[in-house]
Amino acid sequence: MIITVTLNAAIDRTLAVPSFTLGRRHRAVEQTTMAGGKGVNVARALKLLGQPVIATGFAGGATGTRIIEHLTEQSILNDFVRIREESRTSTAVVDPTTGQQTEINERGPRVSEQELELFVDKLLYLAKGAELCVFAGSLPRGISDDLYARLVGELQTLGVMTVLDAEGEPLRLGVRAQPDLVTPNEPEAEELVGHEFVDEADRLRALREILALGARQAIITLPDGCVALLEGAGGQRELWRATLEPLEPVSAVGSGDAFLAGYLAALYQGEGPAERLAFAVACGAESTQHFGAGTLDPKAARRLVGAVSVERLEHGAPLAGLTEPQ
């Protein structure tokens, strides 16, 4: 079982607005509303990929009820802690004429200490039957920035693999707890290591710096794929690059969450680093062909695997013959 933790879950509204301009009145030509938040998006993609997953976190008020209803309608197993304050609503505006997207995310509810402890108890109970746990997204108000670090430590004592996909101070503190994998995008990685990246050499150096900060493995996601420092056979660390010519996007909202779901699905099936990265990049790219975060076509993603270039950088030669996860 894979657990996804979304402490700041939301109802996500995505609007397609051609020629979107600030200060103008517009009409959306397409829209979708669904349960959201990074961990929820990862859970949705994992479910579509046929993996056993349960989504947990906080849900409050009428919005929280809608979040749970949306997940239940999609047959996504979930077990959220109900809280007093209202869960947030987030809005993304996608301009199909330019491909640009604008996101407006509410701050979210304040969580009490009692509500937090109820969640921790629930998570530790769920973890007894889990092999993987993903902590993803922002923290709601009232929660200390070191919560992810605390929870990573708790789950590691239970033998559960931990994955952290966050940003800012919660990521910086969480990395110190030595999660098994962290997956920042490029701006998040730059903030984490404290300097901007000029070229690929900077990105590869940053991977080593992230491991020096505490993470056991790291992937930096990029618009055309990723670079990664992963554990290979025998426990040694290996540098990887995976790329795919970007597809013309319908919407890139949530593509990083689909990437992570693809990686975890392949990992859960026992695939090696090259196969995991190829499938992750394929899932992230395929998700850009859909309107709604965490939505993808598994068959189409598997067809894209063969187009992904995966290179182990120590050897400097692409690895051919990647198999498609079933």
Secondary structure, DSSP 8 states (H G I E B T S, - for coil): -EEEEETT-EEEEEEE-TT--TTS----SEEEEEEESHHHHHHHHHHHTT--EEEEEEEEHHHHHHHHHHHHHTT-EE--EEESS--EEEEEEE-TTT--EEEEE----B--HHHHHHHHHHHHHHHTT-SEEEEES---BTS-TTHHHHHHHHHHHTT-EEEEE--HHHHHHHHHT--SEE--BHHHHHHHHTS---SHHHHHHHHHHHHHHT-SSEEEEETTEEEEEEE-GGG-EEEEEEE------S--TTHHHHHHHHHHHHHHTT--HHHHHHHHHHHHHHHTTSSSTT---HHHHHHHGGG-EEEETTTTEE--------
